[in-house]
Amino acid sequence: MELLQQKILECGRALNDHVLLVDSFLNHQVDVALMREVGREFARRFADAKIDRIVTIESSGIAPAAMAALEMNLPMVIMKKSVSSILNEGILQTDVFSFTKNAPYLLTLKSQFVHPGDRVLLIDDFLANGEAAFGAAKLLHQAGAELAGIGIVIAKAFQPGLKKLRAAGYRVEVLAPVSRMSENRIEFGEPE
């Protein structure tokens, strides 16, 4: 998606070969006009997938997922990364290791919001190693739903997540695949 890639080049910053800072428009401050276009693009790319609901993982995936849900006129469900003292009935959980935080967390889905037979589209902000997406897929499977597609705003395509998800048979659409980056240098492209 050209508009997104231009925004990354203009406002993003590669701190090194693993960290891409996009907090000025995606995950701290949100460019809602850009996220609306991101939502439209996901809706276009998954128009043929017969999606019943959109799922995301808190918190940076919420803006693009909400815009896609609005564009597709679908409900949106947020998987939680933290344990809640009031969220204890009908929950599904799995351990996920966060590349960004370099620490594990407990991914939680309240099962009443995803129904058996649902075709679900997972939308997330970043893809590195694929751990969050595989964790979400596990919870959706436990709920009896089908992960019909994965929409990723930015994928570090040089890391193993994209290849592993596709090898597992998941349809993954990436709006901005980063093929290479180093300090102050960002290149786009899908892996071969």
C-alpha contacts under 8 A as a table, 3 or more apart, distances in Angstrom:
res1	aa1	res2	aa2	distance
1	M	4	L	5.62
1	M	5	Q	6.32
1	M	41	E	7.94
1	M	175	L	5.19
1	M	176	A	6.27
2	E	5	Q	5.10
2	E	6	Q	6.11
3	L	6	Q	5.25
3	L	7	K	6.34
3	L	34	L	7.85
4	L	7	K	5.06
4	L	8	I	6.24
4	L	34	L	7.27
4	L	38	V	7.77
4	L	175	L	7.46
4	L	176	A	6.82
5	Q	8	I	5.04
5	Q	9	L	6.25
5	Q	176	A	5.95
5	Q	188	F	7.85
6	Q	9	L	5.09
6	Q	10	E	6.06
7	K	10	E	5.04
7	K	11	C	5.70
7	K	12	G	7.08
8	I	11	C	5.41
8	I	12	G	4.49
8	I	13	R	7.60
8	I	22	V	6.98
9	L	12	G	5.71
9	L	13	R	7.57
9	L	186	I	7.06
11	C	22	V	6.99
11	C	24	S	6.88
11	C	25	F	7.76
12	G	20	L	6.86
12	G	21	L	5.52
12	G	22	V	4.73
12	G	23	D	7.72
12	G	24	S	7.53
13	R	20	L	5.74
13	R	21	L	5.06
13	R	22	V	6.79
13	R	183	E	7.82
13	R	184	N	5.93
13	R	185	R	7.86
14	A	17	D	7.08
14	A	18	H	7.83
14	A	19	V	5.92
14	A	20	L	4.44
14	A	21	L	6.11
14	A	181	M	6.53
14	A	182	S	6.06
14	A	183	E	5.14
14	A	184	N	5.01
14	A	185	R	6.23
14	A	186	I	6.66
15	L	18	H	7.62
15	L	19	V	5.48
15	L	20	L	6.11
15	L	21	L	6.98
15	L	182	S	7.02
15	L	183	E	4.98
15	L	184	N	6.60
16	N	19	V	5.62
16	N	20	L	7.54
16	N	181	M	7.12
16	N	182	S	4.72
16	N	183	E	4.40
16	N	184	N	7.62
17	D	180	R	7.53
17	D	181	M	5.11
17	D	182	S	4.23
17	D	183	E	6.61
18	H	181	M	7.45
18	H	182	S	7.66
22	V	25	F	6.07
22	V	26	L	5.84
22	V	27	N	6.73
23	D	26	L	5.51
23	D	27	N	4.84
23	D	28	H	4.71
23	D	29	Q	6.00
23	D	30	V	7.87
24	S	27	N	7.28
24	S	28	H	6.28
24	S	29	Q	5.04
24	S	30	V	6.85
24	S	31	D	7.90
25	F	28	H	6.99
25	F	29	Q	5.17
25	F	30	V	4.42
25	F	31	D	4.75
26	L	29	Q	6.22
26	L	30	V	4.88
26	L	31	D	6.62
26	L	60	S	7.09
26	L	63	A	7.89
26	L	125	D	7.76
27	N	30	V	6.33
27	N	59	S	7.92
27	N	60	S	4.99
28	H	60	S	7.91
30	V	35	M	7.69
30	V	63	A	7.55
31	D	34	L	5.39
31	D	35	M	6.22
32	V	35	M	4.81
32	V	36	R	6.00
32	V	63	A	7.73
33	A	36	R	5.09
33	A	37	E	6.55
34	L	37	E	5.14
34	L	38	V	6.22
35	M	38	V	4.75
35	M	39	G	6.06
35	M	63	A	6.58
35	M	64	P	5.40
35	M	67	M	6.45
36	R	39	G	5.05
36	R	40	R	6.26
36	R	64	P	7.42
36	R	67	M	5.40
36	R	68	A	7.59
37	E	40	R	4.99
37	E	41	E	6.15
38	V	41	E	5.10
38	V	42	F	6.29
38	V	64	P	6.31
38	V	67	M	7.41
38	V	68	A	7.33
38	V	153	V	7.57
38	V	175	L	7.90
39	G	42	F	5.21
39	G	43	A	6.17
39	G	64	P	5.76
39	G	65	A	6.89
39	G	66	A	7.58
39	G	67	M	4.55
39	G	68	A	3.70
39	G	69	A	7.42
39	G	70	L	7.82
39	G	71	E	6.40
40	R	43	A	5.01
40	R	44	R	6.15
40	R	67	M	7.43
40	R	68	A	6.16
40	R	71	E	6.04
41	E	44	R	5.02
41	E	45	R	6.12
42	F	45	R	5.08
42	F	46	F	6.04
42	F	68	A	6.17
42	F	151	G	6.65
43	A	46	F	5.35
43	A	47	A	5.68
43	A	68	A	5.93
43	A	71	E	6.45
43	A	72	M	5.92
44	R	47	A	5.23
45	R	48	D	7.70
45	R	173	E	7.52
46	F	49	A	5.26
46	F	50	K	7.91
46	F	51	I	7.82
46	F	149	G	7.64
47	A	50	K	7.02
49	A	148	A	6.75
49	A	149	G	7.64
50	K	119	R	6.95
51	I	54	I	7.59
51	I	118	D	7.69
51	I	119	R	5.04
51	I	120	V	5.66
51	I	121	L	6.35
51	I	148	A	7.12
52	D	74	L	6.65
52	D	75	P	7.81
52	D	118	D	5.72
52	D	119	R	5.21
52	D	120	V	5.95
52	D	121	L	7.98
53	R	69	A	7.57
53	R	74	L	5.41
53	R	75	P	5.22
53	R	76	M	5.94
53	R	77	V	7.57
53	R	114	V	7.97
53	R	118	D	7.26
53	R	119	R	6.83
53	R	120	V	5.22
53	R	121	L	6.46
54	I	65	A	6.85
54	I	68	A	7.93
54	I	69	A	6.19
54	I	74	L	6.82
54	I	75	P	6.29
54	I	76	M	4.68
54	I	77	V	6.25
54	I	120	V	5.69
54	I	121	L	4.83
54	I	122	L	5.89
54	I	123	I	7.11
55	V	65	A	7.24
55	V	76	M	5.60
55	V	77	V	4.70
55	V	78	I	5.81
55	V	79	M	7.12
55	V	120	V	6.77
55	V	121	L	6.11
55	V	122	L	4.80
55	V	123	I	6.34
56	T	61	G	5.66
56	T	62	I	6.29
56	T	65	A	6.27
56	T	76	M	7.60
56	T	77	V	6.41
56	T	78	I	5.06
56	T	79	M	6.04
56	T	122	L	5.59
56	T	123	I	5.22
56	T	124	D	5.85
57	I	60	S	7.48
57	I	61	G	5.79
57	I	62	I	7.10
57	I	78	I	5.51
57	I	79	M	4.70
57	I	80	K	6.27
57	I	81	K	7.35
57	I	123	I	7.92
57	I	124	D	6.63
57	I	132	A	7.99
58	E	61	G	6.01
58	E	62	I	6.23
58	E	78	I	6.14
58	E	79	M	6.17
58	E	80	K	5.71
58	E	81	K	6.53
59	S	62	I	5.65
60	S	63	A	6.82
60	S	124	D	7.36
60	S	125	D	5.99
61	G	64	P	5.88
61	G	65	A	6.00
61	G	123	I	6.46
61	G	124	D	4.44
61	G	125	D	4.83
62	I	65	A	5.14
62	I	66	A	5.78
62	I	78	I	7.39
62	I	124	D	7.76
63	A	66	A	5.22
63	A	67	M	6.31
64	P	67	M	5.24
64	P	68	A	6.23
64	P	123	I	7.19
64	P	124	D	7.47
64	P	125	D	7.31
64	P	153	V	7.72
65	A	68	A	5.09
65	A	69	A	6.03
65	A	76	M	7.26
65	A	123	I	5.48
65	A	124	D	7.17
66	A	69	A	5.03
66	A	70	L	6.05
66	A	76	M	6.66
67	M	70	L	5.04
67	M	71	E	6.10
68	A	71	E	5.02
68	A	72	M	6.02
69	A	72	M	5.08
69	A	73	N	5.61
69	A	74	L	4.92
69	A	75	P	6.22
69	A	76	M	6.06
70	L	73	N	4.97
70	L	74	L	6.54
71	E	74	L	7.98
77	V	113	F	6.78
77	V	114	V	7.84
78	I	109	L	7.64
79	M	107	L	6.60
79	M	108	T	5.55
79	M	109	L	5.08
79	M	110	K	7.78
79	M	136	A	7.88
80	K	83	V	7.62
80	K	107	L	5.72
80	K	108	T	5.02
80	K	109	L	6.65
81	K	105	Y	6.11
81	K	106	L	5.70
81	K	107	L	4.81
81	K	108	T	6.38
82	S	105	Y	7.02
82	S	106	L	6.30
82	S	107	L	7.08
82	S	108	T	7.52
83	V	87	L	7.50
83	V	106	L	7.06
83	V	108	T	7.58
84	S	87	L	5.13
84	S	88	N	7.47
85	S	88	N	6.83
87	L	91	I	7.36
87	L	110	K	7.83
88	N	91	I	6.26
89	E	110	K	7.72
90	G	110	K	5.83
90	G	111	S	5.58
90	G	112	Q	6.86
91	I	108	T	6.59
91	I	109	L	5.62
91	I	110	K	4.44
91	I	111	S	5.60
92	L	108	T	5.68
92	L	109	L	5.18
92	L	110	K	6.32
92	L	111	S	6.50
92	L	139	L	6.21
92	L	142	Q	7.51
92	L	143	A	7.82
93	Q	106	L	6.36
93	Q	107	L	5.46
93	Q	108	T	4.51
93	Q	109	L	6.44
93	Q	139	L	6.75
94	T	106	L	5.67
94	T	107	L	5.37
94	T	108	T	6.85
94	T	135	G	6.38
94	T	138	K	7.72
94	T	139	L	7.12
95	D	104	P	6.67
95	D	105	Y	5.85
95	D	106	L	4.69
95	D	107	L	6.10
95	D	135	G	7.19
96	V	104	P	5.48
96	V	105	Y	5.48
96	V	106	L	6.21
96	V	107	L	6.48
96	V	131	E	6.05
96	V	132	A	6.09
96	V	135	G	6.05
97	F	102	N	7.03
97	F	103	A	5.69
97	F	104	P	4.08
97	F	105	Y	6.29
97	F	131	E	6.28
97	F	132	A	7.41
98	S	101	K	5.38
98	S	102	N	5.37
98	S	103	A	5.44
98	S	104	P	5.75
98	S	105	Y	7.15
98	S	131	E	7.20
98	S	132	A	7.26
99	F	102	N	5.00
99	F	103	A	7.33
99	F	128	A	7.04
99	F	129	N	7.13
107	L	135	G	7.17
107	L	136	A	7.60
108	T	139	L	7.94
109	L	139	L	6.84
110	K	113	F	6.14
110	K	114	V	7.73
111	S	114	V	5.55
111	S	115	H	7.30
111	S	143	A	6.07
112	Q	115	H	6.79
114	V	118	D	6.83
114	V	140	L	7.53
114	V	143	A	6.61
114	V	145	A	6.94
115	H	118	D	5.54
115	H	143	A	6.58
115	H	144	G	6.71
115	H	145	A	6.25
116	P	143	A	6.06
116	P	144	G	4.12
116	P	145	A	4.91
117	G	144	G	6.01
117	G	145	A	4.90
117	G	146	E	6.59
118	D	144	G	7.62
118	D	145	A	4.75
118	D	146	E	6.08
119	R	145	A	6.13
119	R	146	E	4.95
119	R	147	L	6.06
119	R	148	A	5.48
120	V	145	A	6.92
120	V	146	E	5.97
120	V	147	L	4.96
120	V	148	A	5.42
120	V	149	G	6.92
121	L	147	L	6.23
121	L	148	A	5.76
121	L	149	G	4.91
121	L	150	I	5.72
121	L	151	G	7.19
122	L	133	A	7.75
122	L	136	A	7.94
122	L	147	L	7.25
122	L	149	G	6.34
122	L	150	I	4.74
122	L	151	G	6.09
123	I	150	I	5.84
123	I	151	G	4.59
123	I	152	I	5.83
123	I	153	V	7.83
124	D	127	L	7.54
124	D	150	I	7.92
124	D	151	G	6.49
124	D	152	I	5.19
124	D	153	V	6.53
125	D	152	I	5.77
125	D	153	V	4.89
125	D	154	I	6.11
126	F	152	I	6.15
126	F	153	V	6.13
126	F	154	I	4.94
126	F	155	A	5.53
126	F	156	K	7.64
127	L	130	G	5.89
127	L	152	I	6.61
127	L	154	I	6.48
127	L	155	A	4.52
127	L	156	K	6.14
127	L	157	A	7.98
127	L	161	G	6.40
127	L	162	L	7.09
128	A	155	A	6.25
128	A	156	K	5.38
128	A	157	A	7.35
128	A	159	Q	5.59
128	A	160	P	6.79
128	A	161	G	5.28
128	A	162	L	7.43
129	N	159	Q	6.08
129	N	160	P	5.22
129	N	161	G	3.80
129	N	162	L	7.42
130	G	133	A	5.32
130	G	134	F	6.15
130	G	160	P	7.36
130	G	161	G	3.99
130	G	162	L	6.75
130	G	164	K	7.27
130	G	165	L	6.82
131	E	134	F	5.18
131	E	135	G	6.05
131	E	161	G	7.44
132	A	135	G	5.03
132	A	136	A	6.11
133	A	136	A	5.05
133	A	137	A	6.07
133	A	150	I	7.91
134	F	137	A	4.96
134	F	138	K	6.19
134	F	165	L	7.66
135	G	138	K	5.13
135	G	139	L	6.47
136	A	139	L	5.22
136	A	140	L	6.16
137	A	140	L	5.11
137	A	141	H	6.07
137	A	147	L	6.25
138	K	141	H	5.15
138	K	142	Q	6.27
139	L	142	Q	5.00
139	L	143	A	6.25
140	L	143	A	4.99
140	L	144	G	6.39
140	L	145	A	5.21
140	L	146	E	6.60
140	L	147	L	6.84
141	H	144	G	5.04
141	H	145	A	5.42
141	H	146	E	6.33
141	H	147	L	7.66
142	Q	145	A	7.50
147	L	150	I	7.60
147	L	170	Y	7.73
148	A	170	Y	7.46
148	A	171	R	7.09
149	G	170	Y	6.39
149	G	171	R	4.94
149	G	172	V	5.99
149	G	173	E	7.76
150	I	170	Y	7.27
150	I	171	R	6.16
150	I	172	V	4.71
150	I	173	E	6.26
151	G	172	V	5.93
151	G	173	E	4.96
151	G	174	V	6.05
151	G	175	L	7.87
152	I	155	A	6.46
152	I	172	V	7.35
152	I	173	E	6.19
152	I	174	V	4.78
152	I	175	L	6.42
153	V	174	V	5.92
153	V	175	L	5.13
153	V	176	A	6.08
154	I	174	V	6.44
154	I	175	L	6.25
154	I	176	A	4.75
154	I	177	P	5.79
154	I	178	V	7.12
155	A	162	L	7.29
155	A	174	V	6.43
155	A	176	A	6.38
155	A	177	P	4.82
155	A	178	V	5.96
156	K	159	Q	5.70
156	K	177	P	6.14
156	K	178	V	4.90
156	K	179	S	6.51
156	K	180	R	7.73
157	A	160	P	7.19
157	A	161	G	7.53
157	A	162	L	6.14
157	A	163	K	7.92
157	A	177	P	5.67
157	A	178	V	5.50
157	A	179	S	5.27
157	A	180	R	7.86
157	A	189	G	7.75
157	A	190	E	6.36
157	A	191	P	6.08
158	F	178	V	7.24
158	F	179	S	5.44
158	F	180	R	6.47
158	F	191	P	6.85
159	Q	162	L	7.38
160	P	163	K	5.56
160	P	164	K	6.04
161	G	164	K	5.14
161	G	165	L	6.09
162	L	165	L	5.34
162	L	166	R	6.24
162	L	172	V	7.52
163	K	166	R	5.28
163	K	167	A	5.98
164	K	167	A	5.02
164	K	168	A	6.17
165	L	168	A	5.09
165	L	169	G	6.65
165	L	170	Y	5.63
165	L	171	R	7.94
165	L	172	V	7.39
166	R	169	G	5.10
166	R	170	Y	5.05
166	R	171	R	6.40
166	R	172	V	6.68
167	A	170	Y	7.36
174	V	177	P	5.94
176	A	188	F	6.89
176	A	189	G	7.92
177	P	188	F	5.53
177	P	189	G	5.45
177	P	190	E	5.82
178	V	181	M	7.23
178	V	186	I	6.93
178	V	187	E	5.73
178	V	188	F	4.34
178	V	189	G	5.88
178	V	190	E	7.40
179	S	186	I	7.97
179	S	187	E	5.66
179	S	188	F	5.00
179	S	189	G	4.98
179	S	190	E	6.27
179	S	191	P	6.68
180	R	186	I	6.14
180	R	187	E	5.18
180	R	188	F	6.95
181	M	184	N	7.74
181	M	185	R	5.29
181	M	186	I	4.50
181	M	187	E	6.11
182	S	185	R	5.12
182	S	186	I	6.78
